[in-house]
Amino acid sequence: MRKKKLFAMLLSATLLTGLLSGCDQKAPEPVPHISTEDSSQEETLEQVTLKWYVVNNGPQAGTEAVEDAVNEYLKDTLNVKLDLIEYDWGSYEEKVRMAIASGEEFDLCYTSDWCNNFYSNVSKNAFYELDELLAQYGQGIQEFMPQAGWDAANVGGKIYAVPNYQNWFRQCMVGGSKAVLDNYDFDLNTVKSPEDLEPLLAQMKADNPDMYPICNGGQAGIAGKYLLNKTYDPIAGQGLPVAVDLTDTSYQVYNPYATDEYLQFCTTMYEWNQKGYFRRDSATMSQDAARRDAKSGKTALSYWVYKPGILESYFNDRYGTSCIYATTGDPIITTGSITATLTAISRTSKHPERAMMFLNAVNTDPYLYNLLCFGIQGVHYTLDETGTYAIPVENSGYDPNIDWEFGNQFHAYLREGQDADLWEQTMAINESAVTSVACGFSFDITPVSAQMTAIQSVMEEYETSLQTGTLEPASGIAEMNAKLEAAGLSDVLAEAQRQIDEWATENKTKTP
C-alpha cells in the first residue's frame, strides 16, 4: 500500500507542453497527467511480451532488474513484460536492419532520419500505421504532442512513429578538455567552421606529437555535427543527397554532396588526416575507442550536437575531467531535427495495441519514464534533497544515458551540473530557432524506394571515408556522384521536387 501511495504521488506530476502551428512554437502550458491507473479497462489484460530495440553504449548489466521493476509496476494495468534489446552505436543499425529484413517479430524500435532510417523503413512497410492506434490508445500523447511532431512523423498522409518530445532544434558545438585547452590562448567562440580550428590543432600536434588533437570517429565525427549548421535541410534523412536550402522559398531540391562547399570540407578533412590531427582509422573506429582516447588524453577536442546541459552530461562523462565548449552556429529546426528521435511500432508486432498503450504510459507517466532512464531509485541512482537531480550510483550496472530516446524528455530528472531551469531553456531555444521553410514536409520515398536503396549503399561506401580524409576528395567525390547518378539520383531528386512543390502549394508556405 505504501508503494502504491508513493506511485500515486509521483503520478500526480504535470508535464510541460507546447502547441505548434506548423513549426512555430508557443510557450508550454501544463496539462493534467494521465497515468496508467486511469485505464478504463474493466478486465485484467492478458500478459504479453513487448520486445523493444534501443541503441546506447551497449547492454547494461542492470537492465534485467529494471525490466522486472517495469513489469511489476505495470502488472495491474497494462500487464506487459518488457524485453529491452540493447545494441551499441556500432552495431544497432545493422542488427535492426537484419531484423526487419528477416521479418523478425518485435514490437518497438528506435528510428530516426540518421540512424535506422525512418523514411526507408516506411517505404519497406516495416512500421505500423499509427493514426487509429493513437486515437484509441494514445490520447495522452496526443494531448501534449505539438502538431509539428505529427507533421514530421507523417508520410503519405499516415503517422508511422511517435516523436520523442525533447529539444527539436539542432545546433553544433565544439569543445573538450579544459586542462588541455587552458594551455593555449585560443577562444573557441571564434570557431564558425572547422578551418578556424587549424591554428589550435597545429600547435597541439606540435606540442604533443603522439596526440590526436580532435576526434573524428566513433559517433563524434566532425561532418555529422558540423554539417548540421550549414544552410541545407536534408529532406530524405541525414547522409542522403536530397536537400533544399533552409530559406529557399522556391524549394529547389539538389544534391549537397555535389557542391563546392562539400568539396572544401572533405579537402580539409583529407589534409587533417595527413597531418595527424585525428586517427587514421577514424572511418572504422568504435565509440568505445573514441571514449578511451578522450579519457586517456589521447584526444582533446570533439564536435557534438549542442543541448542545454550537455556540458556536464556529455563532455565531462566523455573526458572524465572539466571541459569547455562553444556553439558554432545558430539553432535550426527542420523535419529532420524532429525525426532525429522517434519510436516506431513494428509491422511484425503481434500486439500493436498494447505497444501503443505502453508508449502512451512511457510518455505520460514520469515514474515509468524515469525508471527506464535512470533505473531503480536507491539501487541505480539516488535523488538529491530537492527530488529533481538524479545522481548515478557508481558501478550500479544501469546508466544508459538515453533519456532522449525513451520518450518525453521534459519528464526527465536533471543530472548533476545541469541548470535547474534546463527544460525551460530547452523550450526557449525551440521557440527561437531558425525554422526551415520545409519544416513539416516528409518525403515519401515509396515511388523511388529501389533507387533510394541503391543510393544509400553508395553513400555508405563513400561518405565516411570522404569525411574522415581516407579518400582523396576530388576524385572520391566525383566517383561517388557518378555512382549516385547511376543508382537513380536524378529520379529521386525529381520525385522529391514534385512532392515538395505539391506540399508547398497545399500548405501555402511559400514564405518562411
Secondary structure as UniProt FT lines:
FT   HELIX           2..11
FT   STRAND          20..21
FT   TURN            22..23
FT   STRAND          24..25
FT   HELIX           36..38
FT   STRAND          48..56
FT   TURN            61..62
FT   HELIX           63..74
FT   TURN            75..78
FT   STRAND          80..88
FT   TURN            89..91
FT   HELIX           92..102
FT   STRAND          108..112
FT   HELIX           118..123
FT   TURN            124..125
FT   HELIX           131..137
FT   HELIX           139..144
FT   HELIX           147..152
FT   STRAND          154..155
FT   TURN            156..157
FT   STRAND          158..159
FT   STRAND          162..163
FT   STRAND          172..177
FT   HELIX           178..181
FT   TURN            182..183
FT   HELIX           188..190
FT   HELIX           194..197
FT   HELIX           198..207
FT   TURN            209..210
FT   TURN            218..219
FT   HELIX           222..226
FT   HELIX           227..229
FT   STRAND          232..234
FT   TURN            235..236
FT   TURN            238..239
FT   STRAND          243..245
FT   TURN            246..247
FT   TURN            249..250
FT   HELIX           256..258
FT   HELIX           260..275
FT   TURN            280..284
FT   HELIX           287..295
FT   TURN            296..297
FT   STRAND          301..305
FT   TURN            308..309
FT   HELIX           311..316
FT   HELIX           317..319
FT   STRAND          323..327
FT   STRAND          332..333
FT   HELIX           335..338
FT   TURN            339..340
FT   STRAND          342..346
FT   TURN            347..348
FT   HELIX           352..364
FT   HELIX           366..374
FT   TURN            378..380
FT   STRAND          381..383
FT   TURN            385..386
FT   STRAND          389..392
FT   TURN            394..395
FT   HELIX           403..406
FT   HELIX           409..411
FT   STRAND          414..415
FT   TURN            416..417
FT   TURN            420..421
FT   HELIX           422..432
FT   STRAND          434..435
FT   TURN            437..440
FT   HELIX           446..448
FT   HELIX           449..467
FT   TURN            468..469
FT   HELIX           473..487
FT   HELIX           489..507
//
